[in-house]
Amino acid sequence: MTDVKVVDASALAAILFAEPEAATIAAHLRGARLAAPALLWCELANVALNKCKRHPDQRDQILQAFELRHRLQIEEIAVDHSAILKLALQTGFTAYDASYLWLARNLNCDLVTLDKRLSRAFAPG
């Protein structure tokens, strides 16, 4: 059976936009069934938007890289928004970050993120 991994926008952005962490993230995701809350795509669009603003000369390349998201097979999973709000209040995370944390905990699977604080919150113990 394939492992399930919840992936967040920071991890996918590393791959799509060829950031330094891309190879490490890709290796970690290889062979896994990927899942995320539906907000992933909006967050990824926001990453692309910010990159376009910071690097207007690379706009075409950024937009092309963003379109590669269609090749990714990521299952969108509905989340419990009330539980996410409570988790965000408990942890101090945004509701967005709490969505990934809640989903990974709910699915009892790995959370793949470049956000060190989010990663620490997920780590058992």
Secondary structure, 3 states (H helix, E strand, C coil): CCCEEEECHHHHHHHHCCCCCHHHHHHHHCCCEEEECCHHHHHHHHHHHHHHHHCHHHHHHHHHHHHHHHHCCEEECCCCHHHHHHHHHHHCCCHHHHHHHHHHHHHCCEEECCCHHHHHHHCCC
